[in-house]
Amino acid sequence: MFGWFKNMMAEWKARRKLDREIDPRAIKEMAHEIRDLALLAAQLGPRGKEIRALIRNILTEMERLSALADRPEFRRLSPGKRILLRQGLLESREQLLDSIESTPSPTETLQ
């Protein structure tokens, strides 16, 4: 009896956690975070045209995603699609963090 109840509570908690992760507000917050990371990468990274174009695309897409997350149609997306979107955002964030970390220091002097 207690094992069954314990399993039910664990499933309920997992479902609630997933619901919070794919909530439109959480996705909008992630989009803002990725936009901020892209701005930071633009300041720290190389000045090539290709890099600037990629960063501009990231900024544009994150703004569009933020606007889309505010619309009622976004809530009608299936949970599976929102999970895939969240996973894509997580991968993008990791790639941006890796690129920021791999950027060489502007000076050789330790601060």
C-alpha positions in Angstrom: 0.0 0.0 0.0 2.7 2.5 1.0 4.8 1.5 -2.1 1.9 2.3 -4.4 1.4 5.6 -2.7 5.1 6.4 -2.9 5.2 5.6 -6.6 2.1 7.8 -7.3 3.7 10.7 -5.4 6.9 10.3 -7.4 5.0 10.2 -10.7 3.0 13.3 -9.7 6.2 15.2 -8.7 7.9 14.3 -12.0 4.8 15.4 -14.0 4.7 18.7 -12.1 8.4 19.3 -12.7 8.0 18.6 -16.4 5.0 20.9 -16.6 7.0 23.7 -15.0 9.9 23.1 -17.4 7.8 23.4 -20.5 5.6 26.2 -19.3 5.6 29.2 -21.7 7.1 31.5 -19.1 10.0 29.1 -18.5 10.7 28.8 -22.3 10.5 32.6 -22.6 13.0 33.0 -19.7 15.3 30.5 -21.5 15.0 32.5 -24.7 16.0 35.7 -22.9 18.9 33.9 -21.3 20.1 32.7 -24.7 19.7 36.2 -26.1 21.9 37.6 -23.3 24.5 34.9 -23.9 24.5 35.7 -27.6 25.1 39.4 -26.8 27.9 38.5 -24.5 29.4 36.2 -27.2 29.2 39.1 -29.7 31.2 41.3 -27.4 33.8 38.7 -26.6 34.1 36.8 -29.8 35.8 37.4 -33.1 34.6 40.2 -35.3 34.0 38.2 -38.5 30.9 38.8 -40.7 29.8 35.2 -40.4 29.9 35.2 -36.6 28.0 38.5 -36.5 25.4 37.1 -38.9 24.9 34.0 -36.7 24.6 36.1 -33.6 22.1 38.4 -35.3 20.1 35.3 -36.3 20.1 34.0 -32.7 18.9 37.3 -31.4 16.1 37.5 -34.0 15.0 33.9 -33.3 15.0 34.4 -29.5 12.9 37.6 -29.9 10.5 35.7 -32.1 10.3 32.9 -29.6 9.7 35.3 -26.7 6.8 36.9 -28.7 5.4 33.5 -29.6 5.5 32.2 -26.0 3.2 35.1 -25.0 0.6 34.1 -27.5 -2.3 31.7 -26.6 -1.4 29.4 -29.5 1.8 28.5 -27.8 -0.1 26.7 -25.0 -1.8 24.6 -27.6 1.4 23.1 -28.8 1.7 19.5 -27.7 3.9 18.8 -24.7 6.2 16.7 -26.9 6.9 19.6 -29.2 7.5 21.9 -26.2 9.9 19.3 -24.7 11.8 19.2 -28.0 11.9 23.0 -28.1 13.3 23.1 -24.6 15.9 20.5 -25.4 17.0 22.5 -28.4 17.2 25.6 -26.2 19.3 23.8 -23.7 21.7 22.6 -26.5 22.0 26.1 -27.8 22.7 27.5 -24.4 25.5 24.9 -23.9 27.0 25.7 -27.3 27.0 29.4 -26.5 28.6 28.8 -23.1 31.3 26.6 -24.7 32.0 29.3 -27.3 32.2 32.0 -24.6 34.5 29.8 -22.5 36.8 29.0 -25.5 37.2 32.7 -26.4 40.8 33.8 -25.8 41.5 36.4 -23.2 41.9 39.9 -24.6 45.1 40.4 -22.5 47.9 38.1 -21.3 48.0 39.7 -17.9 46.1 38.0 -15.1 43.7 40.2 -13.3 
